[in-house]
Amino acid sequence: MVFALGGGLLTLALTLLGLLLFTFVISRVVPIDPLLSILGERATAAQYEAARLALGLDEPMWKQFLIYLGDALQGDLGTSIRSRQPVLSEVAHRFPATLELATLGTLFGVITGVPAGVLAATRPGSIADQVVRVVGLMGYSMPVFWLGLIGLLVFYGQLDWVAGPGRLDATYQMMLEFQMTQYTGMILLDSALNGAWDMFRNALSHIVLPAALLGYISMAYISRMTRSFMMNELSQEYITTARVKGMPEWRVVWVHAMRNVLVPLITVIALSYAYLLEGSVLTETIFAWPGLGSYITDALFAADMPAVLGGTVVVGVAFVTLNMASDILYRLVDPRARA
């Protein structure tokens, strides 16, 4: 186990090194001059050259990468061209909003997707199986932005069941910024810790629709993979033996089969969670959610490459970390992986 963990850490380090190299190369090949973005088009040749020397752009490419790598390892992802603030501090301010949204979406996807996949696998060809497969196919096929707009139109505009875009109403946003202690940056958790239950309900009414949308997408993927894994396990000989011995069907499915299904399912859930962390750009844009996805999108439109690359690095680190965590859980759940 220790050897496997050491190998995982080495893989993590190499992956992050490759990610930093990849983002560095992108920053040098995109047709955007960072100096013009900083200085503006009216800068003189002397100002342009001085800025080039100050940023180290006169150095060889390999040396520039080593400088970039050293800064990144110290937590310096550069300075945003738009705000003149450190990118890492801006990302740290935005990331909790994305984390909160993706976590609720993943929980929704797991709670609904796993039982739906098991139901479909235990009744292949039935109406329940067909419904689960059609619902999953719709989750794969329908564009996220279309679902988001329809959701806002129906549940916010017509039925008034949920609050509109944003994380909070304006009044509660002022309370959050000036009167409440922020422990995590996740409003639901912070408002509960502060005992601000009115704010908690307001935040919940704002997040329920985008979280359900992401949860539906996650559920479509998780239910499909659960169905596939479960059908494969239910065809194994040990399942037939358990049934012949008279074991209750619920125990055969939820104890014996699920124990083996859980092993690959952990990886599926981790990948789904990582996808929501990095792939919720359209959802955040539609719902005016001030998360990491909207931050990267706004920076891209403003040609703010330090912000784009810094956000990309953080997303990559989160993705790689989740993969490593799923690998550790895989080894804990499956004794054969520890052998």
JOPEMO-V566079 format. One record per residue. N is the residue number from 1. PHI is phi in whole degrees, 0 to 359 (none if undefined). Layout:
BEGIN
n=<N	N>
phi=<PHI	PHI>
END
This chain:
BEGIN
n=<1	2	3	4	5	6	7	8	9	10	11	12	13	14	15	16	17	18	19	20	21	22	23	24	25	26	27	28	29	30	31	32	33	34	35	36	37	38	39	40	41	42	43	44	45	46	47	48	49	50	51	52	53	54	55	56	57	58	59	60	61	62	63	64	65	66	67	68	69	70	71	72	73	74	75	76	77	78	79	80	81	82	83	84	85	86	87	88	89	90	91	92	93	94	95	96	97	98	99	100	101	102	103	104	105	106	107	108	109	110	111	112	113	114	115	116	117	118	119	120	121	122	123	124	125	126	127	128	129	130	131	132	133	134	135	136	137	138	139	140	141	142	143	144	145	146	147	148	149	150	151	152	153	154	155	156	157	158	159	160	161	162	163	164	165	166	167	168	169	170	171	172	173	174	175	176	177	178	179	180	181	182	183	184	185	186	187	188	189	190	191	192	193	194	195	196	197	198	199	200	201	202	203	204	205	206	207	208	209	210	211	212	213	214	215	216	217	218	219	220	221	222	223	224	225	226	227	228	229	230	231	232	233	234	235	236	237	238	239	240	241	242	243	244	245	246	247	248	249	250	251	252	253	254	255	256	257	258	259	260	261	262	263	264	265	266	267	268	269	270	271	272	273	274	275	276	277	278	279	280	281	282	283	284	285	286	287	288	289	290	291	292	293	294	295	296	297	298	299	300	301	302	303	304	305	306	307	308	309	310	311	312	313	314	315	316	317	318	319	320	321	322	323	324	325	326	327	328	329	330	331	332	333	334	335	336	337	338	339>
phi=<none	295	296	295	295	297	296	295	295	296	298	299	297	294	295	295	298	296	296	296	296	296	294	296	298	300	296	263	256	293	281	230	275	298	292	293	294	278	271	92	287	267	293	280	297	294	295	298	292	296	293	297	289	295	272	75	284	274	281	301	300	294	288	299	294	297	296	299	295	298	295	295	294	267	86	258	260	100	241	295	290	288	261	63	253	302	298	299	291	291	295	297	285	271	298	303	295	293	298	297	294	292	294	295	298	293	301	298	296	289	297	264	287	294	299	295	295	294	301	294	289	279	227	298	85	279	297	299	297	296	296	298	291	292	298	296	296	296	296	283	270	284	297	298	296	292	299	296	294	295	298	296	296	278	278	258	286	264	272	57	275	230	281	276	298	96	267	210	293	301	297	290	297	293	298	298	282	243	237	239	282	260	271	238	87	267	296	301	289	294	294	292	294	272	72	270	286	297	294	301	294	294	296	296	293	279	270	297	288	296	293	294	297	295	297	295	297	295	299	301	286	293	295	296	290	298	301	296	297	292	297	294	290	292	268	281	292	292	289	299	298	297	290	298	286	88	293	303	298	298	287	299	282	274	251	285	290	297	301	275	293	299	298	287	293	300	296	298	294	297	294	296	296	297	296	292	293	255	249	263	297	295	297	295	292	295	264	49	271	281	254	290	297	293	297	294	297	298	294	294	293	268	57	268	295	303	291	298	290	297	296	296	297	297	298	298	298	297	296	294	296	295	297	292	297	294	293	294	296	303	288	288	282	258	300	294	286	269	285>
END
